Amino acid sequence: MNALEVRVVAGGAAWDESAYFAAHTAWEAAWLAEPNGALRDGLRALTQWAAAAYLETLGRYAAATRVRDRARARLRRTEVRLALAPFALDLPSDDHDTLVLRDSRTPFAVPLVLLAAGHGRRAGGPKALIDLAGQPLWRRQVERLRANGLTRVIAVLHPAAALDQTPDLTTLHGDPDATPLHSLQRALTATSGPVLVLPIDCPVPSRAVTARLLAASLAEPSPAAVRPIVATPEGPLGGHPLWISAAVCAQVLRLDAAQHRLDVFLRSLGDAYVGVPLADETVLGNFNSDGVSR
């Protein structure tokens, strides 16, 4: 999935969450980056459609109607509809204001690092090897990642796990007594980044979450790292997966894993460590001792 497709899918994901300003931002970035006439015009129409919805949330109904009418006029044109067809969009009609993005299931290009090397003492044994219907958890997670478009996986596993190498799967043994930072460094011997990072005890991200994170990574100025943020009654909480730029991956490799923690290092990046507001609370989940998401 290229940058344009990521932004369009991210806009659709935000639209489905009724996050209209975020949808507008993603589609506007796609529109401004696209030189093609008909496709550019179609992306501009999507941008206007999201802007109209956002204006309605502010109570500016007359302005919303004007902007939506301009978007509708663009979307009526056959060449615009054809240009948008690769993105599998159900476009609104004169009597139907629903805009739906039908996912084309194109794989994402970024690799995901699955951190699964720990002893899992509180879980009664290595979490990577927790049995789920006759299959170790790490393999189940890889299947789910692939189903959600993250087809390239680098798994850093407990030494008791059997390694398995395929064209899109790299498995490495990590040090169960070391930190997650050490496991990430182990994975970065197989890729230069950027990467997504997911601990074994966190749920696999939906395609919508992945698209939103990757779209944020395309912003200017370029962020160093990106994480999902969810508003809760206790305040905003950060979740997983994380996106880490190639430049930061190079910095991570130079850290002393015995002296540094990954979370502390990322927070030291300041404003370059960007949070993406999401409504999907599954990004906050982890697994209890039974291997059940909570």
N, C-alpha and C positions, 0 to 999 in steps of 0.2 A: 504494500500500500504506500503510494507516494505522498508527498506533503499535501498536495491538493486534496487527495482523497481523504487523508486523515482529518483535514480541516472540515470538509463537508460532513463526514461521519460524526465528528465531534459536535458540529452545529446541530445535527439531527438528534444526537444524544441529549444535548442541553435542551433542545426544544421539547423533547419527550418528558423532561423533568420540569417543564414550565419555567426553565431558567432562560428567559427570553433575551436578556442582555448578553449572557454568555453565548447563546446561539448567534446573535447579531455579530458579536466579536469574531467568532470562528468563521462565519460566512463572509464577513467583510474582509478578513485576511485572505480568504480564498479568492474573492472577487478582485481585490487589488493586485494579487499576484498572477492573475490569469490574463494572458495577452489575447487569447482567442475571442473573436467578436461575439458569436452567439453564446458560447459558454460563459464568457465574462458577463454578458447581459443577463443570463439566467441566474448566475451567482449574485448579481446585484439585486435581482428580484427577491431572492431568498433573504438577502440582507435587509431589504425594505420590509419584507413580511415579518421578520423577527422584530424589527424596529417598531412596527405598528403594534404588535402584541405588547411590547414593553411600554409604549406610550399609553396603552389602555390600563396597564397596572398603575400608572401615575395619574389616572383619571383624565387624561388628555384625549378624549374620544374623538373630537373633530379632527385633530392632527392625525390620529391613528387612522381614521377613515381615508384621509387624503393620501397618506403614505401607502396604505393597503391598496387603494385604487390604482396607484402608479405601478405597484408590484403586480397586480392582477393583469394590467394591460400588457406588461412584459411577458407574463407567463402564458397569455393567450397565443402568442406567436409560435407557429409550428417549429421554426428553426431553434427557438429557445428550448422548447420541450425536447427536441431531438438531442440538443447539446447536453441537456441534463440527464438524458436516459442512462448513461453509464453509472450514475449514482443511485439508480433504482428509487426515484422519488415519486410518491403519489402526490400530485400537485392539486391545489384547491381549484374549484370551479366557481361559477357565478353564485351558486346557491350552497356552496360547501367550503367552509373556511378551514378545514382540517388539512394540515400539512404533515405527511408521514414519510419518514425515511425507511425504506426497506433495505436491510443490510445485504450487500452483495457477497459477504463472507470472504472478501479478499484478505489474505494473511497480512499481518503487520511485519515490517522488515526488521524491527529491533529485536535482539535476543533478550531472553529473560533468564536471570540467574536465580536458581532455586537453592536456597540455603538450607541444607538438611544434614549437617554433619554432627550435630550435638548428641550428647548421651541421652538426653530426655529423661533425666532422673525423676522429675516430678510427674512425668507421664508413665513411669514404670518401665522405661526402655527407650531406645532411639525412636524418635517420632517418625523418621523416614521409613521405619520398618513396621509401624502399626498396621495390623492386618485389617483390610476393608474388603470383605467378601472374597477372601483368598488372594488379595493383591496388596502389596505394600503401599502405604500412603503416598510415597514419592512417585510411584508409577501412576497412581490414580490422579495425582496432581498434574503430571505431565499430560495425561489424556485430556484433562479438562482444559489445560492451557492450549493445547492444540485445537480443541473444539472451539475455543474462543478466539482463534486467530493468531495465537502466539506459538508459532510452529517451530521456532528455533529456541531450544532450551539448553542451558548449561547447568547441570545439577551437581552440587558439591555434597557428597553423601557420607554418612557414617561408614567407617571401615568395614563393618559387618555386611554392608549392602553389596550385592553383585553389580558390577559395572556393566553398562550396555552402551555401545557406540553405534549410532546410525547417522546418516547424512545430516540430520537436523537435531540430533541429540548428542551432547557431550557429557559424560559422567566422570567425575573425579572423586577420589577419596580425600576427605578433609581431616583435620585434627579435631576430635571430639572434645578435647580439653581447651581448645583455643576459642577465640571470640568470633562473632559473625564477621568482623572486619577481616580476620585471617581467611575465612572461607571465601569472602568476596575477592580478596587478593588472589586466592587460588583460582577462582573462576576467570579472573582477568588475565591469566596466562593463556587463555583460549580465545580472547577477543580484546580488541582495543577500545570497545565501547562506541557509542553510548549503550547503556543497558537499562533494563528494568530489573528490580531486585525484589524478590518475594521470599520471606521466611516460610519454611515448610508448614508452620502452624497457623498460617493465614489463608483465608479463602482465595481461590483463583479469581482474578478480576474479570468482570464482564467485558465484552467488547466495547461497550459504551464508556466504561471507566478508562480502559486503555486508550481509546481515541481521545478522550478529554485530556489525559495526561500528556499524550504525544502532541496534541495541538498546542498545549501550553509550552511545550519544549521548543516550539517553532517561533515563539514570540521574539520581538526585538525590544531591548537588548536580550541576547541569548541567556537564558537562565543556566546556572551551574547544576541545579538539581530541582526536581519537582516532586511534590507529594500531594495526595488527596487530603482535603480538610472537610470535616463534617461538623456542622453546628449542632451542639447538644445542650441540654439544660445546664450542664456544668461548664459550658464554654466550648470553643472550637477545639477539636481533637484531630491529630494527624493519624493517617492510616497507611496502608500498603496497597499496591506496590509503590516503590520509589523509582523515579527515572533519574539517572545520573549521566551527565554529559561525558563525552570522551576526554575532555580536558580534566575533569574531576577524577575520572577513572585513572588517569596518569598520576594525579596527586595521591590517590588512594594507594597505589602501588608503592609509593615512596614512604608511606607511614610505617611506623613501628607498631605492629599489631599488639605487642605486649604493653605498649604505653598509651595507645589511643583507642577510643570507642567510635564506631561509625556514626552513631546518632549525634554525639558531641561534635565530631568533625563537621558534619553537615550543618548543624546549627551555627557553627563558626563562620559559615559562608554568608551569613546575614541576609540581606535582601535578595541575593542571588539564589537563595533556597526558596523557591516559589511554592505557595500553597494554592491548590485548585479547589474551590468550593464545590462540593458534591452533595446530592441528597441521598446517595446510596450508602446506607450505614454498614453494609457488608464489608466495606474497606476497613472498618474498625475491628473486625472479628478476629478471633484466634481459636485454638482448639484446646479443650480441656483434657483431662487425663484419659477420657474414653475416646478421644479423637473426634469429638462431635463439635461442630462449629457453634460458637456462642457470641 
